[in-house]
Amino acid sequence: MALDAESRTRAERFGIEVYTWDDEYLGKIMVEDVAGWVTFPVDRLAKPDTQHKFRFINEGAGTVELVGGSVYYNY
């Protein structure tokens, strides 16, 4: 499982937090100093046969503008 997101602006430090559908926190994946498409390999945090929720987080200065994205499962 992977999640792709496209950032219009350069992000100092942003990422995603991964949760189960029942709000169990599984961890976060962060990237630094990026713009454009970013792939978050959430399969290393996700539990098998479980629905997941994702939350985008920004730990840098300014605003991160996301243009679009995709979630890949069983690819």
Stockholm file with secondary structure:
# STOCKHOLM 1.0

chainA/1-75         MALDAESRTRAERFGIEVYTWDDEYLGKIMVEDVAGWVTFPVDRLAKPDTQHKFRFINEGAGTVELVGGSVYYNY
#=GR chainA/1-75 SS CEEEEEEEEEEEEEEEEEEETTCCEEEEEEEEEEEEEEEECGGGTCCTTCCEEEEEEECSSSCCCEEEEEEECCC
#=GC SS_cons        CEEEEEEEEEEEEEEEEEEETTCCEEEEEEEEEEEEEEEECGGGTCCTTCCEEEEEEECSSSCCCEEEEEEECCC
//
